[in-house]
């Protein structure tokens, strides 16, 4: 179609998008979200198992290490959130992984903050 008569090919947008390379920022954001999510869930689960065992007083140094690891991966998730935002702003790359990474990193940060608030609420309501 050499002249613009108002009729556009519906597949042209998909073909153009298929030719665009994936965003490196988006892929990095996605990988960070997967790794951070798995480590944070594992840390919370491991802490819960140690508390359920009943001998939590003898595991205090381990709780400190788990808390430090969770904090490091929360900061890494914040970096992934920024990388996902950068990937979403780029027009010359595909934004699929950027959108997924941005969403997952947001879910990780908001979910962990929500768990902290719920835990704080229940610890103060039991005293």
C-alpha positions in Angstrom: 0.0 0.0 0.0 1.9 3.0 -1.2 -0.8 5.6 -0.8 -2.6 6.2 2.5 -6.3 5.6 1.9 -7.2 5.1 5.5 -7.0 1.3 5.3 -4.3 -0.2 7.4 -3.0 -3.7 7.6 -4.0 -5.1 11.1 -0.9 -7.4 11.1 1.6 -4.6 10.5 1.8 -3.7 14.1 2.4 -7.3 15.2 5.1 -7.7 12.5 6.8 -4.5 13.6 6.7 -5.7 17.3 8.1 -9.1 16.3 11.1 -7.4 14.7 11.9 -5.4 17.8 14.5 -7.0 20.1 13.7 -7.8 23.7 14.7 -5.2 26.2 17.8 -6.1 28.3 16.4 -4.1 31.2 13.1 -6.0 31.0 14.8 -9.4 31.0 17.0 -8.3 34.0 13.9 -7.1 35.8 12.1 -10.4 35.2 15.1 -12.5 36.4 15.6 -10.3 39.5 11.9 -10.7 40.3 12.0 -14.5 40.0 15.2 -14.9 42.1 14.1 -12.3 44.7 10.7 -13.8 45.0 12.0 -17.3 45.5 14.6 -16.3 48.1 12.2 -14.1 50.1 9.5 -16.8 50.2 12.1 -19.4 51.1 13.5 -17.2 53.9 10.0 -16.5 55.3 9.1 -20.2 55.1 12.3 -21.3 56.8 11.8 -18.8 59.6 8.2 -20.0 60.1 9.5 -23.6 60.3 12.1 -22.7 62.9 9.5 -20.8 65.0 7.1 -23.8 64.7 9.8 -26.1 66.0 9.5 -24.3 69.4 13.2 -23.7 70.0 13.3 -20.2 68.5 15.5 -18.8 71.3 18.5 -20.9 70.2 18.1 -19.8 66.5 18.4 -16.1 67.0 21.6 -15.7 65.0 20.0 -17.6 62.2 17.0 -15.3 62.2 19.4 -12.3 61.9 21.1 -13.8 58.8 17.7 -14.6 57.3 16.5 -11.1 57.9 19.6 -9.7 56.4 19.3 -11.9 53.3 15.6 -10.9 52.9 16.6 -7.2 53.2 19.2 -7.5 50.5 16.8 -9.2 48.2 14.2 -6.6 48.9 16.7 -3.9 47.8 17.4 -6.1 44.7 13.7 -6.2 44.0 13.6 -2.4 44.2 16.4 -2.3 41.6 14.4 -4.7 39.5 11.4 -2.4 39.8 13.4 0.5 38.4 14.8 -1.7 35.6 11.2 -2.7 34.7 10.1 0.9 34.6 13.1 1.8 32.4 12.1 -1.1 30.1 8.5 0.1 29.9 9.6 3.5 28.8 11.7 2.3 25.9 9.9 2.6 22.6 12.6 0.8 20.5 12.4 -2.5 22.3 9.7 -5.0 23.2 8.3 -4.4 26.7 6.8 -7.8 27.6 9.5 -8.8 30.1 9.7 -5.3 31.4 5.9 -5.3 32.2 6.1 -8.8 33.9 9.2 -7.8 35.9 7.7 -4.5 37.0 4.5 -6.3 38.1 6.3 -9.1 39.9 8.7 -6.8 41.7 5.9 -4.5 42.7 4.0 -7.6 44.1 7.1 -8.7 46.0 7.6 -5.3 47.6 4.0 -4.7 48.4 3.4 -8.2 49.6 6.4 -8.2 51.9 5.4 -4.9 53.3 1.9 -6.2 53.9 3.2 -9.3 55.7 5.3 -7.0 57.9 2.2 -4.9 58.7 0.1 -8.0 59.4 2.8 -9.5 61.6 3.2 -6.2 63.5 -0.5 -5.9 64.0 -0.8 -9.5 65.4 2.2 -9.2 67.6 0.8 -6.0 69.3 -2.7 -7.4 69.6 -1.5 -10.5 71.5 0.3 -8.5 74.2 
